[in-house]
Amino acid sequence: MKDMDVNSEWLIEDAACPMCGGTEAGETPYSQPPFKVKRCKSCTLNFLSPRLAAEEANRFYQSDTYFSGGDGVSGYDDYAVQEQSLRATFRKLLDTIEAQCATGGSLLEVGCGPGYLLDEARDQFDTLSGVELSASAAKSARQRTSARIYLSIDEIEDAPAFDCIVATHVIEHIYEPVAFVESLAKRLKPGGSVILAAPHMGSIFRRIMGRHWPSFKYPEHVSFFDEKTLPDLFRRAGLDVVERVPYPHVFPLSLVLAKFGLRGPRWTDRINVTLPATTISFRAQHRSNG
Ligand SMILES: [Zn+2]
């Protein structure tokens, strides 16, 4: 795990539970001072408190260096190196969504980065749209795909226009997750699907790796979902979970070795490894009446 330089000028805040607002939370063994993972005594969500103040966090995602890891703290070491494995991951996800009869029509991807998922999705949807806070990543996505890319979800008309809305590895960054999912629900057509995917706090990898679990990514990840709390989030936003979405994640072998503190030879960049349970994902729809 990469060591983080704590910037003493950062604004730090104590947080109530981001999902239920509960103020009673227990300690967990996981921390990287000044940040701590706590567990809500009311809804059981694991969340970061203290955490970066929201205005500091927004700066991360809007910065042009987020997807190239340029500031050495946030973002990805080299997102482009992972392109092939990310595309393979998204290919599997899109095939799963197709098997669950949730493809076709209009797709919105929130947090689309440089547009790999949208690019892979072009044969399975009629129209493609994306939201990306980083202007440089949004520009890459526009160049890579024919998709309309927005810099904020607030730029999208507040009307039910989308058949499928996907957000992978976004919700764990969001400070107000219920309001976020409500904003997706407002833009979802009747019969359409919202698919959220997040690092799986209940996974075997978290249990084995403990505090070295890569998804304890301080300070960016502020909530840690599992098979109970992710469906709970949908319910609180007025959506009903339809089914779990299997989400095998493909990684370069070199990256998997690096997470265990090992440096693989160059050829391990080109070997893909599929890990079955690093990510938890569910598909939800509007609540049916009656
Ligand atoms: Zn809670």
Boltz pocket constraint, residues with backbone or C-beta under 6 A from the ligand:
constraints:
  - pocket:
      binder: B
      contacts: [[A, 17], [A, 18], [A, 19], [A, 20], [A, 21], [A, 22], [A, 40], [A, 41], [A, 42], [A, 43], [A, 44], [A, 45]]
      max_distance: 6.0
